[in-house]
Amino acid sequence: MQKHARKAVLAIIALLVALPLATANARWLEKSEPRLPFGVYIQGLQGSVVLSLTLDKSGRVTGTNVLRSSGHPALDELARNAAMNWRLSADSVLPSDISKGRVELVTFKNPTKAKQLLVGDTPYWAELK
């Protein structure tokens, strides 16, 4: 079991090393950042998701797979849903993008980590005065 886990880790490292090379010449026509729903924002969730995207010849994303989770299923799902609306320029599509997939990194940064309200805790709006 350890041998398989080690191979998986090495494969992900190899993909992350190749990521800047594969995406350096990519010209995305549409690549909007995932929008954080209020519930995710207020929880202060942050993290990075590594996705494998399969594309068609026209550059549309046809499938997504999480290679490395952010550790938060909500963020992983937001990244997958956003990526399904991305479109790469047709001249940037490589044959491997169609057969194996393209690796992309999606990072979620919450500008201010929201304060969780606990019983007896002072609400954040009371601290603003």
N, C-alpha and C positions, 0 to 999 in steps of 0.2 A: 504494500500500500504506500509506503514512503517513497518508493521509486517512482510510482505514478504521480504522486503529489509533487515531487521534485521536478519531473518532466513538465508538468503543467505550469509550475512557477517559472521554469526556464523559458517555456514557450511564451508566456506573458511578458517576461523581460525582453525577449527578442522582439516581440511586437511593439513594445514601448520604445525600444531603441530605434526601430525602423519607422515609427510613427512620424517623426519630423521629416524624414526623407520622403515618405509617401505623400504627405500632405503639403509639402513645400510648394509644389507646382500645381496643386489642386485649385481650381477656380470655382468656388461655390456661388451659384446664382441665387440660392435661397438657403439661409442657414440661421434661422432665428433662434435666439436663446430661449430655453424653456422658461415659462412664466411660473413663478412660485405662487401657488394658491395661498390664501391668507392663513389657513391652518398650518401649512408647512413653514411659512414665514414666521408666524408667531412662536413656533416651537424652536426656531433658531437653527434648523437643520442645515448642515453644510457637508460638502464632500465632493468627490470626483468619481465619475463612472466611466469605465472604458467599454466602448461599444464596438461590435463588429457590424458593419453595415453592408448588406448586399445591394447592388444597384443594377438597374437595367441599362441598356445601351444609351438611352436618352439622358441618363444621370439621375433618374428618380430612385429614391430609396424604396426597395421592395421588401426588405426584412431587416430586423435588428436582433442582436443577441448580446447579452451582458457578459463581457469577458472578465471584468472585475467590478464587483459591486461597491457602491459608496458606503455600504453598511446600513443604509436606510432604504427599505423597499419602495417607499414613496418617491424618493429621488430617482431611483433606478427606473421606475415606471414613467416619471416625468421626462427623463432623458430619452427613453425609447419612443414615447409618444411624439416628442418634439422632432426627433430624427426622422420619423416617418414623413414629415412635411418638408424635409430638406431636398435640394436639387443641385446636383453637380453639373457643371458645363459638360456637354457631351464629348468635347475634345479632351477633357481631363479624365474621362473614365478609362481605366486600365482593364485589360482582360481579367486580371486577378480580382478586380472589384466585382465582377459579375459572377465568377466561379467561387472564389474563396471569401471575398468581402474586404472592406476597407476598415481600418481601425481608427476610431475617433475618440477623443477625450472630451467629456462634458464636465465642467466644473460649476458647482453651485456655491456661491459666496453670499452669505446673508450679511448685509451691511452692518447691522447691529444685532447681536444675539439677544433675542427677546428674553425678558425676565419672566420666569415661571412664577405664577402666583400660588403660594402655599397658604394654608390656613394660618392666620395671624400675621401674614406678610403685608407690608405696606404696598398698595397698588402703585404702579410706576407713575401714573398721572398725578398722584399726591406728592411724588418726589420732584416733580417739575416746577413746583412753586418756589 
